[in-house]
Amino acid sequence: MTGLRGFCPNTTARVGIFRRMDMRRQTGQGLEALAEVCILREMGVLKHFLKVIGAGVCIGILLAVLRTVFRIDSAVFWRGYWIAGAAVVFGAALLYVLYTRRYAKRIRAATVYLENGEPRVYLDEMEDMLRTARGRNLRATLEINRSVGYYEMGEYNSAISVLEKMPPESLRGEAKMVYRLNLCLYYFRVSRNAEAIELYRSGETEFARYREKRYYSGSITLLDILAAIEEGRYNNAKTMFAYARETWQYPRMQKEYQMIEKKLAARR
């Protein structure tokens, strides 16, 4: 899996949300760390932009009242209002984009530690960013990535705890899918199979939208294999497992393959 991929599945679900992320091309699939969230879509820039516009409209109404009270020339007032308003709106949007891109760059840099087998350093980087990060979507991405750090360190219950404390209803798009994918894989890892299957079934429609996408196919296939084992479809699971091992041969996926082998052996 390029890490159990969730944010880019291909294995266990950990990757970043930046679809065009070069790191994904290098590592393939596996437990994914939401390495970067798509800034213009997943990070809610449009929503932020609309909030700024809404605030501008309210201020405009107030200023219009003041213009009437103080009898300011209408043409002069509205010309100044639109110029200042446009500058404020686009300035605020630009600052927000630059802010989120700065964090995306830091996340990208930290992901190198994960790929180099230094999950403790990666985890420390995520926690350091959480101390200063603002914005629900950005913090959600960092939390998902933090769970990946714990998972890579073998602290599976800590990884689960991080995700279980997050409100899934606040997540959207790829972030929500990666959250589900990672948590489901974490549950299978610690043999909380009933919870894993329930989460898997409730997210089937969501997984289906990403199953054929290059960056998620491996991780979702791992999830499909584990679900097939739990549901007693052993021949199906073996067929998918053989295909997965042949298709995704990334080093970080080997741990997940070993887990699947043990589960298959236990069901013989």
Phi, psi and omega in degrees: 000143181290031186115143188310105192286125176238302179284018184165064189298157174177357175191249187274349171106061174221071185231200184251171183269352179285109184296328185268017184297125182299326182302324181295322181295328184281321188259345179075236188237166177158194179301120186259148179253135179290083186294323177207140179262138182304112190300314185279344183243300184289330185275000173077030180296319180299317180298318178298317180300317180293325177296319179297317179297317179300317178296322179296321179296316180298316178296323179299318179298316179297317180294326179297321177295316179296325178299319180294317182297316183265003175055050177278142180304129185300313183298316180295317183298307185291327176296314179294323181297312183292323178294312180294320181297315180297319180296318181293314182298308182289329177295317179295318179296319180295317179298321181294317179297315179297322179297311182290326178294327179297318178289323178300320180295319179293321179295318180301316180295320181292329181299335178300322179297320180297315181291335180269009178078029178240064184298330180295318178293318178301313180299317179300321179296317179297317181292325177296318179292326179296336180292335184240346184293142176235149179108129184300314183292319179296315181294324178297318178299315180295324179293317178299317178295324178298321179297325179295322177300315178297318181300314182295336178275356181086007179267072189295320180293326176293322178297317179296316182301320180301313183286323181294335179279349180275142176279103184299334181293346180272353183267152181224156171056224183299324181300318180294318180295317180295320177303311181296315182299311180296313182297320179298315179294323177297317179300316179298323182300321182260016176064029171270064192293324181297317179291324179296314181294320179299316180293321179298313182293322180289341182252011184302318180298320180293315180296324182300327182291337184248355186302324182267000180279137187310317187279350183241346187302318182295313182294319180290327176296321176301316180296318178300320180296312181297322178294319180297321178297313182296328181271003176084012180267067189294318180297320178297317180297317180296321180296313179295324181294317179299319179294317181298315181296328180282328186272317184242099186252031183286144183306318184290347180276347185297324179297322180288323177297321178297320178298317181295319179301317180295319180294320178294319181294324181290339183265000181290000000 
